């Protein structure tokens, strides 16, 4: 009986921790989508402003609830978003967006804040391919904007 109660308590704590983490990452994910949408539109000024919002949102994520690897992903996401917020060069922003996306995908998988889609373009990153997150199933490529707007596919749903 004590083992069952302990197991139940651990399960409840785990679920509540995941829910709390999801609540703290949801604003960051929303800000990330704004950066992505700005890059889809090839709007460097909007990407820069949205990245500033993302840096603030990432700063509010409760890192104490994250694993060591997710804390590293959080730090990487902040660094990449900061770099995007400091340049008006859309190509430089897109280069940083690749590493930002890798970190944000890991955080989304860890915290599961809302339904999100992992999308992939095989042409991005000089033909190596690159992933990104989207709140919509429909592919809109942030790496090429209107040049290859629909290039890519949904690889996973979180």
DRENRODO-889446 format. One record per atom (N, C-alpha, C): z, y, x. Coordinates in steps of 0.2 Angstrom, whole numbers, plus 2048, in hexadecimal, padded with zeros to 3 digits. Atoms other than C-alpha are relative to their C-alpha. Layout:
<zators>
ZYX/...
</zators>
This chain:
<zators>
8007FA804/800800800/800806804/8007FA7FC/80480C80E/7FA801804/8068007FC/7F4808817/7FB8037FB/8057FD805/7EA80C807/8028077FF/7FF7F9801/7F381C804/7FE804806/8027FD7FA/7F0821816/7F8801801/807800800/7DE81C815/7FD8067FB/8027FB805/7DC827805/802807802/7FE7F97FD/7E583680D/7FB802805/8057FE7FB/7D983581C/7F98017FD/8067FF804/7CA834810/8008077FD/7FF7F9803/7D0843806/800805805/8007FB7FA/7D384D816/7F9801802/8078007FE/7C284881C/7FB8047FC/8057FD805/7B984D80C/802808800/7FE7F9801/7C385E80B/7FE803806/8027FC7FA/7BF86281D/7F8801800/808800801/7AC85E81A/7FF8067FC/8017FB805/7AD86980B/801807803/7FE7FA7FD/7B6877814/7FA802806/8057FF7FB/7A9876823/7FA8027FC/8067FE804/79B877816/8008077FE/7FF7F9802/7A288780F/7FF805805/8007FB7FA/7A388F820/7F9800803/8078007FD/79188A825/7FB8027FB/8057FE805/78888E815/7FE807801/8037F97FE/7878A1819/7FC800806/8058007FA/78089D82A/7FA7FD7FE/807803801/773891823/7FC8057FC/8047FB804/76E89F816/7FD805805/8037FB7FB/76C8AB825/7FB7FD804/8068047FC/76289E82F/7FA8007FC/806800804/75689C820/7FD807800/8037FA7FF/7548AF821/7FC801806/8048007FA/74F8AE833/7FA7FC800/806804801/7438A082F/7FB8037FC/8057FD804/73B8A9821/7FD806803/8037FB7FC/7398B882C/7FA7FE805/8058037FB/7308AE839/7FA7FD7FC/806802804/7258A682C/7FC8067FE/8047FA802/7208B7827/7FE804806/8017FD7FA/71E8BC839/802807800/7FD7F9801/72A8CB836/806800805/7FB8007FA/7338CD847/8068057FE/7FB7FB802/73D8DC840/8057FC7FC/7FC804805/7448D1832/8037FB803/7FD8067FC/7478C283D/806803804/7FB7FD7FC/7518CE849/8068017FC/7FA7FE804/75C8D583B/8037F97FD/7FD807803/75E8C3833/8047FD805/7FD8047FB/7638BC843/807804802/7F97FC7FF/7718CA845/8057FD7FA/7FC803805/7778C4834/8027F9801/7FE8077FE/7778B283A/805800805/7FB8007FB/7818B6849/8078017FD/7FA7FE803/78E8BE83E/8037FA7FC/7FE806804/78E8AF832/8027FA804/7FE8067FB/78F8A2841/807802803/7FA7FE7FD/79E8AC847/8067FE7FB/7FB802805/7A78A8837/8017F97FE/800808800/7A4895838/8077FE803/7FA8037FE/7B588C839/7FF7FB805/8028057FB/7B288484A/8067FB801/7FB804800/7C387C849/7FF7F97FD/802806805/7BC87083C/7FA7FC803/8068037FE/7AD86B847/8027FB806/8008047FA/7AB85D854/7FE804806/8027FD7FA/7A9861866/7F8801801/8077FF800/79685F865/7FE8057FB/8027FB804/795869856/802807802/7FE7FA7FD/79F87785E/7FB802805/8057FE7FB/79287786C/7F98027FC/8067FE804/78487785F/8018077FD/7FE7FA802/78D886857/7FF806805/8007FB7FB/78E88F867/7F8801802/8077FF7FE/77B88C86B/7FD8047FA/8037FC806/776892859/802807801/7FE7F9800/7808A285C/7FC803806/8037FD7FB/7788A586D/7F88017FF/8077FF801/7668A2867/7FF8057FA/8007FA806/7698AD857/801806804/7FF7FA7FC/7708BA863/7F9802803/8067FF7FC/7608B986E/7FB8027FB/8057FE805/7558BA85E/8018077FE/7FE7FA803/75F8C9858/7FF806805/8017FB7FB/75B8D2868/7F9802802/8077FF7FE/7488D1869/7FC8017FA/8057FE806/73A8D885E/7FA7FC801/8068047FE/72E8CB866/8007FA7FC/7FF806804/72A8BE859/7FF7FA803/8018067FD/7248B2865/8067FE804/7FA8017FD/7348B386F/8057FE7FB/7FC802805/73D8B285F/7FF7F87FE/802807802/7348A285A/8027FB805/7FD8057FB/73889A86B/8077FF7FF/7F9801801/74A89D868/8027FC7FA/7FF803807/749897856/8007F8801/8008087FF/74588585D/8077FE801/7F98037FE/756883865/8058027FB/7FC7FE806/75E88D857/8007FA7FB/801805805/75788084B/8037FA801/7FD8077FE/75D871855/8078007FF/7F87FF801/76F878854/8018007F9/7FE7FF807/76E87D842/7FF7F97FC/801807803/76786B83D/8067FC801/7FA8047FF/776863846/8068037FC/7FB7FD804/78286F83D/7FF7FE7F9/801801807/77A86C82C/8027F87FF/7FF807801/77B85982F/8087FF800/7F88017FF/78E85A834/8038037FA/7FC7FC805/793866826/7FD7FF7F9/804801806/786862818/8028067FB/7FE7FA804/788874810/7FC8007F9/805800806/779872803/7FA7FC802/8068047FF/769868801/7FC805805/8047FD7FB/75E86D810/7FB7FB802/8058047FD/74E866817/7FF801807/8028007F9/74A862829/7F97FF800/807800800/73886682C/7FE800807/8038017F9/72D86383B/7F9802800/8077FF7FF/71D86A842/7FF7FD807/8028047FA/71585F84F/7FC805805/8047FB7FC/70B86E856/805805804/7FC7FB7FD/71A87985A/8037FE807/7FE8017F9/72287B86B/7FB7FD805/8068027FC/71287A874/7FE7F8800/803807801/70D86986C/8067FB800/7FB805800/71E86186E/8037FF7F9/7FD801807/72386485C/807803800/7F97FD801/73286D855/8027FF7F9/7FD800807/73E86C846/8028067FE/7FD7FB803/74587883A/8037FE7FA/7FD801807/75087982A/7FC8057FB/8027FC805/74A87F81A/8047FE7F9/7FD801806/752881809/7FB7FE7FA/806802804/74187D801/7FC7FA803/8038057FD/73886D802/7F9802802/8077FE7FE/727876803/800803807/8017FE7F9/722878816/7FD807800/8027F97FE/72188A81C/802801807/7FF8007F9/71F88A82F/802806803/7FD7FA7FD/72A896838/7FD801808/8028007F9/722892849/7F9803801/8077FD800/710898844/7FF8057FB/8017FB805/7128A2835/7FA7FF7FC/806801804/7028A582B/7FA7FD804/8058037FC/6F889E83A/8007F87FE/7FF807802/6FE88C835/8067FF7FB/7FA7FF804/709890826/8027F97FD/7FE807804/70987E81E/8007FA805/7FF8067FB/70987482F/8077FE800/7F98047FF/71786882F/8017FC7FA/7FE805805/72085C824/808800800/7F9801801/73185881D/8027F9803/7FE8067FD/73A84C828/8067FD7FE/7F9803803/74B84A820/8038057FB/7FC7FC805/756851812/8077FF802/7F88007FE/768855816/8038027F9/
</zators>
